[in-house]
Each structure stands twice: as C-alpha cells, then as structure tokens.
Amino acid sequence: MFIDEAEIHITGGRGGDGCVSFRREKYRPHGGPDGGDGGQGGNVLIRACNERSTLGELNRRRHHRASDGSGGGSQNRTGARGVDLVIEVPPGTVLKDESGCALADLIEAGQAFNA
C-alpha cells in the first residue's frame, strides 16, 4: 500500500542531570565541590534516502524520541551524550509543523533537516 502522508510526533532527548558531590580528603576539611554536568540529549535528524519509497513505516509508528543524556558523576565527570535519532524518508518529502507551515522540502537523497 502506498502512503504519501503521515503525521508523526518527534521529541529530542532530555539532557542528563548534574551531580552534586563534594571532595572529602583527610587533611582538607572543606574539600569543595567536584560534581559533573549531565550529558546533552540526542537530536532528531530527518534525512531523505533512496531506499524509502513510501511513508508507510512512519504511519505505523507515530511517536519518535531521541535518547536522553546520562547523569554526571563525582570527580567532575560529565555524563554521556544521548544518541541522535535519524528518521529516513523518501526524497520529495515536505516537512510541516502543527500549523501547516512548511519547514523543509527534502528533494534530493542525502538532504537532511535537524528538527
């Protein structure tokens, strides 16, 4: 079955939580903070590719979300970044927002839109 229109909901990944931690050393009574930042959440990338000929796969799975970043750790360790999500669509796909305004027109294979 050929499907030429699909409504999907995409969400970028949430950033990881930071860590509250304090150094504790034997001869330093006020060691100071040493907590790390959380990692960034993943991005959603919509890319045109020749292997896709219809939007049928997107019509079956409507909610897409990039992975979250992991939390920071003690000793100033920054959390890992979330993995980016790549959604492949056929060339000629027009991306629109909720109001119907066109965001991008992916005419050729390899063109991408960072949502």
Salt bridges, closest charged atoms under 4 A:
GLU7 OE2 - HIS9 NE2 3.85
ASP17 OD1 - ARG14 NH1 3.66
GLU25 OE2 - ARG23 NE 3.84
GLU25 OE1 - ARG28 NE 3.51
GLU57 OE2 - ARG52 NH1 3.32
ASP68 OD1 - ARG65 NH2 2.91
ASP84 OD1 - ARG81 NH1 2.98
GLU88 OE2 - ARG47 NH2 3.49
GLU88 OE1 - ARG52 NH2 3.80
